[in-house]
């Protein structure tokens, strides 16, 4: 998160802590949760970043390797990814990440949900979410399923299921990995602040208009809680 926005809106930790009770780690500085902390966690979230998940920076490679190891070392831990986190998880499990030839997506956009996506998100085929990205995941890794799509960016989210058993009804608790390309945690003000900084080559007027639309961030937060086994309300 750019420092000017952190001063006004808070860091990714500050924004997500309004949605969940979390403990954060600065992976750029080599800070990671201990095995004991992971054992006591309900889930692990990889947030957005100004970096690109396909870069060869050592910290990105280390994070990718760490993420890939989690289903082996902590098989019951739920893994979540938002924007960069979505792309990093895709990379960790064998998919390609690249610049989107369709260009940037900014502001609230409407997505088409797949059959499994409608079950996961509890919505009838549609989802609206804030966006701010120029990279994308063209195809999901093996064993993952697309939950939401748009023509300019086909993989808008994905899940990997640990179940269910044959014939069992669908349950959010069956989801082991859940990712979204968009930002359910972003408010319109955050997107406008990012546009104030990232002006080069972006469609500013159109992006600002989309940023002020209503997204489904609260509904998405409820789903993330459900994946972790919670049913407490979010105001």
Residue pairs with C-beta under 8 A, 6 or more apart in sequence:
1 11
1 12
1 48
1 50
2 50
2 194
2 197
4 193
4 197
5 190
5 193
5 194
5 197
6 14
8 193
9 15
9 187
9 189
9 190
9 193
11 24
12 24
12 47
12 48
12 185
13 22
13 24
15 185
15 186
15 190
16 22
16 24
16 45
16 47
16 185
18 185
19 184
19 185
19 221
19 234
20 45
20 221
20 224
20 225
22 45
23 33
23 37
25 31
25 32
25 33
27 59
27 62
27 63
28 59
30 59
30 62
32 66
33 41
33 44
35 73
35 74
38 44
38 70
38 73
38 74
38 77
39 74
41 77
42 78
42 228
42 229
42 230
43 77
43 78
43 79
43 80
43 224
43 227
43 228
44 70
44 77
44 78
44 79
44 80
45 80
45 81
45 82
45 85
46 63
46 67
46 79
46 80
46 81
46 82
46 84
46 85
46 88
46 89
47 82
47 83
47 84
47 85
48 82
48 83
48 84
48 85
48 132
48 183
49 83
49 84
49 85
51 57
51 60
51 84
52 84
52 87
52 97
52 99
52 135
53 60
53 64
53 84
53 87
53 88
53 90
53 91
53 97
53 135
54 87
54 91
54 96
54 97
54 98
54 135
60 88
63 88
64 88
64 91
64 92
65 92
67 79
67 88
67 89
67 92
68 92
68 93
70 77
70 79
71 79
71 176
78 175
78 176
78 177
78 178
78 227
78 228
79 89
79 176
79 177
79 178
80 177
80 178
80 179
80 224
80 227
81 87
81 88
81 89
81 177
81 178
81 179
81 180
82 179
82 180
82 182
82 183
82 184
82 185
83 132
83 133
83 180
83 181
83 182
83 183
85 179
86 137
86 157
86 158
86 179
86 180
86 181
87 97
87 135
87 136
87 137
87 181
88 97
89 177
89 179
90 96
90 97
90 137
90 140
90 141
90 144
90 155
90 158
90 179
91 97
93 141
93 142
93 143
93 144
93 160
94 141
94 142
95 137
95 138
95 139
95 140
95 141
95 144
96 137
96 138
96 139
97 135
97 136
97 137
98 135
98 136
98 138
99 134
99 135
99 136
100 133
100 134
100 135
100 136
100 152
100 153
102 136
102 151
102 152
102 153
103 134
103 152
104 132
104 133
104 134
104 202
104 203
104 207
105 131
105 132
105 133
105 134
105 150
105 152
105 153
105 181
105 182
106 131
106 132
106 191
106 195
106 202
106 203
106 206
106 207
106 210
106 211
107 130
107 131
107 191
107 206
107 207
107 208
107 209
107 210
107 211
107 212
107 213
108 128
108 129
108 130
108 131
108 210
108 211
108 212
108 213
108 214
108 215
109 128
109 129
109 131
109 150
109 182
109 210
110 126
110 127
110 128
110 150
111 126
111 127
111 128
111 129
111 148
111 149
111 150
111 156
111 157
111 182
112 125
112 126
112 148
112 149
112 150
113 121
113 123
113 125
113 126
113 127
113 147
113 148
114 145
114 146
114 147
114 148
114 149
116 145
116 147
116 159
117 127
117 146
117 147
117 148
117 157
118 124
118 125
119 170
120 147
120 159
120 172
120 175
120 178
120 223
121 127
121 147
121 148
121 219
121 220
121 223
122 219
122 223
123 216
123 219
127 148
127 216
127 220
128 213
128 214
128 215
128 216
129 156
129 180
129 182
129 183
129 184
129 215
129 216
129 217
129 220
130 182
130 183
130 184
130 186
130 187
130 188
130 190
130 191
130 211
130 215
130 217
131 181
131 182
131 183
132 183
132 186
132 191
132 194
133 153
133 181
133 182
136 153
136 154
136 155
136 181
137 155
137 158
137 181
138 154
138 155
139 154
139 155
140 146
140 155
140 158
143 160
144 158
144 159
144 160
144 177
145 158
145 159
145 160
145 161
146 154
146 155
146 156
146 157
146 158
147 156
147 157
147 158
147 159
148 156
148 157
148 180
149 155
149 156
150 156
153 181
155 181
156 180
156 181
156 182
157 178
157 179
157 180
157 181
157 182
158 177
158 179
159 175
159 177
159 178
159 179
160 175
160 176
160 177
161 174
161 175
161 176
162 174
162 175
162 176
163 171
163 173
163 174
164 170
164 171
164 174
172 223
172 226
172 227
173 226
173 227
173 229
175 227
178 223
178 224
178 227
180 220
182 215
183 190
184 215
184 216
184 217
184 220
184 221
185 217
186 215
186 217
188 211
188 212
191 207
191 211
192 208
192 211
195 202
195 204
195 207
195 208
195 211
218 234
221 234
222 233
222 234
225 231
225 232
225 234
